[in-house]
Amino acid sequence: MQVTASEVLPPALEIGVKNGKISCIGVGLPQGPQTKVIDAEGGYVTPGGVDSHLAELRFSQLGAGDNWETGSRSAIAGGTTTIIAFVSQEKTDDSLIPVLKDYQTKSTGQSYSDYGFHMILTNPNKNILEKELPMLAKGEGITSVKLYMTYEPMKLSDRQLLDIMTACRALGMTTMIHAENSDMIDLIIERLEARGHTEPYFHAFARPQLAEAEASYRAICLAEIIDAPVLLVHMSSEAALQHVRAAQGRLLPIHAETCPQYLYLLSEKLKKTEDDHYHGAKCVCSPPLRHEPSDLDCLWQNVANGTITTFSSDHAPSKYSVPGGKRLGLINGIPKFTKIPNGLPGVETRMPLLFNRAGRTEEGNRITLPKFVQVTATNPAKLYGLDGIKGSIAPGYDADLVIWSPEKENSVTITNNMLHHDIDYTPYEGMTVKSWPRYTILRGNVIWDRDNGGLVGKMGDGKYLKRGKGQILNGRTGNPVKGMATGEREHWA
């Protein structure tokens, strides 16, 4: 049965594919001697996943993390056919162009999946905002930026955030924001370290929900006064999401993203084990894993009710047992959580983990199958300028499809040995999910066949995607600003 963002279609429908595109959907489609037929055999068919939040694969040269080959093959094996990764500007970089060219060189011909880029801005000078961003949007199809409100090497002032939002609004670019209050975090870290609390578990104490909530509210206020749509990335807490819901209730164009770790994992994963006092370093990410099962429930509810717009992996892993990876936080045998590289592996497990709780709610599921499609494929495609190409099962779209085996036959217990990344652990080790992709199809070609060799595609199958303007999925622009007189903003905007 085909699943779209709005419905589950009748089981008799067939999908016709020609030249890598979906050509038609119907019953009894004509077949010739050269027609290849794939029988879903009672499984669900969903659009290929669009994972819009992957790290810049920054540890690959040190042998401590994924590169384009290993990260993209892992995506394919988990049902994701499109990834959007980050090109990161350093504060010392006065231009984005050399940075982009370096990433293009590293990625060309190296990907199993189709791919695109976001730009991380840390030094938004006048030339970048007025000349380079328009050139990147129109010439390179890079129509999204990510901004940080925390991390000393990357964080921006409120004025810088406002200037970038203004530039992106004019270009139709999507603005992504990592929202945590940097000063709150710095104060808590300073006092934790003074008391000798430096083990990985204290990472969860150092970045409380209130730090995420305050920064999220501030980002929303900045976006409102500029009349700019924004996406708050990897949201982890009810304290922050309540501000998003309130903004959406006022029809502000505020979007939210969350990730698998905030639906499944708690801060207890950061604790030491009997035989490894540093074990918790594997699950250090920011925002951190939260403390209570009710925190997980909150995130599920916000996916189900539409507050959360997209579901991404935030795949930013580094190996646990390699000196250049998570071991950077182990100094002379003493754990220092502030030195541990942030991030978890998750691009391959993203789709199966969410599909695991998708289906009829009367059967104990948390979200509907159409909601699964919305947040894993359709919404990110629309938000990041890929509508009409990716994220839906409809004529004219790329024939990117995932066929899931019937659930009763296909429960899978996740182990790191079965995964295709180049990381030496998974935080989901031992977890059982009800299904796994049987086939992943990229532009009409089977590139993952679980029962016949697994990965059957090859490096270089993926192509670079030039993206258009993103769509607003929640709210609208042009709203009056709370507390301002009618027409007040027009005197300065």
N, C-alpha and C positions, 0 to 999 in steps of 0.2 A: 504494500500500500504506500502510495506517495504521500509525503507530509510537506505541506507548505506553511508559511507563516500565519495562515488563517484557518486551515482545515486539514483533515485527513481525508484523502480522496478515495473513491471506491477501488477495490483491489483489481478490477479487470483492466484498468487503464494501462496503456503502454506508452513509453517515451521513445520517440523517434529522434535519432541523432545523425547529423550529416555535417561533415567538415568541422567537427569539433563543437558544433552548436546544437542546441535542442531545436529541432525543426518542427515538431508537432507532438501533440499528446492526444491519444484517442484509443479506440478499440479496434482490433483487427487490422493494424497497420500493415501495409503491403511489405512482403519480403521477397528478395531475390536470392540467387545462388551465392552471392557474395555477402549477404547480410549476416552480421554477427548478432546473435541473440544471447542475452544474459537473463536468466530466470531468477527473480528475487526469491522464489520458493517460500513465499509467505512472510518474508522479512519486510521491514519498513525501508523506504527509499527517501532519503533526505538530501538537501543540497550539500555540496562540499563545504566544509567548515571554512570560515574566514576568521583567522586569529589575528586580531589587530594590535597585539601588545607583546612583542618579543624583544628581548634585549639585543644590543648591538653585537652579540656574539664576541664579546671583548676579550674573553680569556683563551680563545682558540690558539693564539700564537704561543701561549705559555704551556699548552698541553693540559690546561686545567678546566676546559669547558668545551661547549659545542662550537663548531664552525658551520659554515653554510651547508656543507654536505650533510653533516650529522644532524643538525637542527631541522633541516627541511625533510630529510627522510623520516625522522621521527614524527613530524607533522603528518605526513602522508599515511604512515602506519596507523595513526589515530583518527583518520577521517578528515583532516584539515588539508584543503587544496590551495589555500591562499594564506600567506603570512605577510604581515607588515612589521618590519623591524626598524630599529632606531639608528639614525646617523647622529652621532653626538659631537656637538661643538664644545671645545674647551674655552675657558674664559680668555685664554691668550690668543684665540683664533679671531682675527679681524674679518675673515671672509668664510662663508659656508662652502664655496665652490671647491677648493682643494680637499676639504673634508669629504664632501660628497664623492668626488672623483676617486678617492682612496677606497671608499666603501663600494663603489661601482666596480672597481677593479677586483676586489675580493669576492664579489658575489656573482659576477658574470660567468655563466656556464657552470656554476657550482650548485645550483638548487634543483631539488626534485619537485618542488611545488612552485606555483606562480608566487610572485612576491612584489612588494613595494616598500617604500621608505617613508618614515616620519622624520622630521628634523627636531632634535633637542637644541633649544636656544639657551645659551648661557651668557652671551655677550651681544645683546641686540642693539648694535650701533645703527646710526642713521642710514648708512649705506645698505646694510642688510635689510632693514625694514622698508626702505623706499625703492631699492633697486633689485636686491637679490631675491627676496621673497616673491615678488611678481615674476621674476625670471624662472624661479624654481617651479612655481605653480603652473605657468603657461608652457614652459619649455620641457620640464622634466616630469610633470604630472605629480609633483609632491605637494599635496594640498592639506597637510596637517602638521602641527608643531606640538611639542610637549614642553611644558614649563614646570619648574620646581619651586616650591615655597620652602624647601628644606634642603639639607646637605650643603655644607659650606662651599664646595667647589662649583655648585650648580645653582644655588638658590638665587632668586631674583627679588628685587624690591617691588613693592606694590606699584610704584610708578612705572617700572619696567613691564610689569604684567599688564597694566593699562595700555601702554604704548603698543605692545604686541597684540593684544586683543583688538585694538583699533585697526591695526594693519591687517590682521587676519579677517576681520569682519568685512573689510572693503574687498578682499580677494576671494571671499567665500571659502576660506580655509578653516578646518576644524582645529580648535584650540583644546588641547588636553592638559590637565593640571594635576600634579602630585601635590595634594593638600595636606600638610602637617605643619603645626606651629613650631618653627625652628627654635625659638627662644625657650619655650616650655621644655622642649626636649633637651636642649643644652644644659639648662639648670638641673634637671633631674639626673642627667648623666653625671654631671659634676659631683652631685651629692652622693649618688650611688658609688662612684669610684672612690670617694673620700672614705666610705665605709667598707671598702673592699668587696663590693658586690659587682663583680665583673664577669661572672659566668654567663653562658648564653641565655639562661632563663630570665635574667634581669633585662634583657633586650625588650621583653614584653612590658616590663614596668616603665622603661625609659620613654616609651611612645604611647601614652594613654589615649583612650578614646577621645578625651576632651581636646587633645592636641589636633586630632583629625577633625573634630567637630568645629572648633574655632576657625581653623584654616579653610574648611569647606564653606562655612558661612561667609567668611571674608571674600573668598573667591567668587561666591555667588553675588555678593554686594558689588564687587568690582565689575563683574560681567553685566549686572543690571544697570549700573550708571552709564556704562559705555554702550549698552544695548547689543551685547555680543553673545552668541551661543557658545557654551563651553561643555566639555566632558570632564568630570572628575573621575580619575582613574583609580583602579584597585581599591574600591571602598570596602571597609571592613566592619563598620559599626553602626548601630542604630542611632547613636548620638549624632553622627554626621549625616546619615541618610534622612533623618527627620527634617533637616534643612533642605535637602533636595526635594523631598515630597512637598514641603510647604511652597517652595519656589515653583515647582511644577503645577501646584494647585492655583498659583497666580498666573499661570500660562507663560512663565519665563522659559526660555529655551535652554534648560539645564538638563544635561544627560549624566548618567552614572554607569560605571563599569565595576564589575567584581570578578573574582577569580576563584578557582576550585578550592584553594586552601582556606578561604573564608567560609566555605560551605561545609567543609569536612574536618578541619584540623583545629585543635585548641592549643593553648600555650603550654600545656603539659608536655607537648612534643619537644619543647626546648629544654626540658630537664635532663640531667645526667642519668645514665644507667649504672647498674652495678659494676659493669666491666669497662665503662667508657665515660669518664667525667666530662668529656667534650662533645658527647653525642648530639646534644641539642643544637650545635652549630649548623647541622644539616637543615634545620627549619627556621633559620634566621632570615626574615624578610621584612619589608616595611611597606605599609603599616604592619605591625606584628600580628601574630596569631592572638586571638582574644581568649578570654578565660573561661567562659561559661557556655554550656550547651544552648542556653537561650540566645547567645550571640549568633550561633549557627542558624537557629530557627529564624531569627530576624532577617538574616540574609536571604534564606529561602523564601520567606514571605515577600521580600522586596523584589526578588526575581519574578515571583508569581504575579504580583500586583502591578507590575510594569514600571515601578520606580527605577529599577535597574534596566538600562537600555541594552548593554552588551556584556558578554561573558567571554573573557580572554584568559590566556594562560599566565601572562606576565612571566614567561619562560626566561629566567635570568640565572641559570645554574652555574655552579662551579663544583669541581670534584671535591670530595671530602678528604681523600687520602693523599692529595698532591700538594706539595709545599706552596705553589702559587694559587691554590684554591681556598677552601674553607680554613685550611691550616694557617692562613695569614693571621688569624685571630688567636693563635696559640703561641705565646711569646715566652721563651725559656720555661716551657711547661705550664705556664699560667694562662688561663683563658681570659681574653679581653674582648668582650662582645662588640665593642665599638670598632674593632679591627676586622671583624668577620665580614667577608663579602656578602652583601644582601642578595637574596634571590633563591628560588626553588626551580627544579625541573618540572615541567608540566605540559609541554605542547602536545605530547602524544596521549596523555591521559585526560586532557581537557574534555573532549567530546564524550568518551565513554563514561566519565564521572557524572556529567550532567544528564546524559541519556539514562543513566542508572536510576534516576528518580523522575523520569518523564513518562507520562502515560495517564491512564484513568486515575483520577484522585481517589475514587472509591476503592482502588486496589492498593492504596498506601503511597501513591506517588505524590511528589510535591509540586510539580508543574505539568502542564499539558504538553503533548507533542508539538503542537504549533508554537507554543512558547519556547520550546527547545530550539526550533528552527529560527525563530525571531532573534534570539540573543546570540546564537552561535554563528549565524550566517547572514540572514536578511538585514537585520539592523546594522551590523558593522559595515556591510557592503554599501548601504545607503549613506551612512554617516561619513564614510571615508571615500566617497566619490566613485564607487564601483557598481552602482545600480544600473541595471540593464546589461551587465556583464556577469556579475557574480552574485551568489547568495539566494537564488530562487530557482525553482523548477518551472520554467515557462519558455515558450518559443522565443528564440533570439538570444537567450542567455547561453553562456558557456556551459557545455555539458559536463559540469562538475557535480558528481553524485556520490553518495555513500549508501551502500546496501548493508543493512544490519541483519545478521542472522536471527531467526526466530528465537525469542528470549528463552524458551524452555530448553533449547538445545545448546545454548551458547554462553552460559555464565562463565566468567573468567576471573581467576584470582591473579591480581597484579603482582608481578615480581620484576625486579630490575633486569633480570636476565632476559626477559621477553621483550624489553623495550629497545628502541633503536637510536637513542641518544648516545652521547659519549660521556655520560656521567656515571659515577660509581654507586649511585643510590637513587631510590625514589621515596618520597615521603609517604607514598600510598602502598608501600610494601605489605602484602598480605590481605589487602582489601579486595573483596569480591564484588564485581559489577555484573549486571544481568546480561550484557551483550557487548560485542566488540565489532568493529567494521569487518564485514566479510569481503567486500570490495570497496576500494576507493578508485574513482574514475576522474581523470583530469582531462578536460576538453575531449571527451569521448574515448579516451584510452585508459584501459585498466592498468593502474600502476601499483595497486596493492591487491593481492589475491591471497587471503589468509590461508586457504586450504591448499594452495598450489604454489608454494615457494615464498609466500609472503611478499616481500618487496620485489616487484617485477618491473618497475620503472627504472629509470637511470638518471644519474646526475646530469643536469643540463636539460631535462624535460621541462623544468619550470622556466617561465619567461617573465621579464620585468613588466610591470603594469603601470602605465601612465594613468593617473587617476584624475577625475574631474572634480568639480565642486561638491562638497558634502551637503547632505540634506539636514534640515532641522526635523527631528522626529518627535520632540516634546515641545509644546508651547509654540511661541512665535516671537519675532522681533517686533518692535514698535509699541511695546507696552508702556503705559505711563509709569514713571518712577515713583515708588512709594514716598510720600512726603513732599514731592515737588509740585509746584504749581503747573497748570497746563501751559505747555510751550516753554517752560523754563530751560529745559535742556537744549533747545534749539538755539539759544543765545550763545552757547559755547561749543556745542558738539560739531 
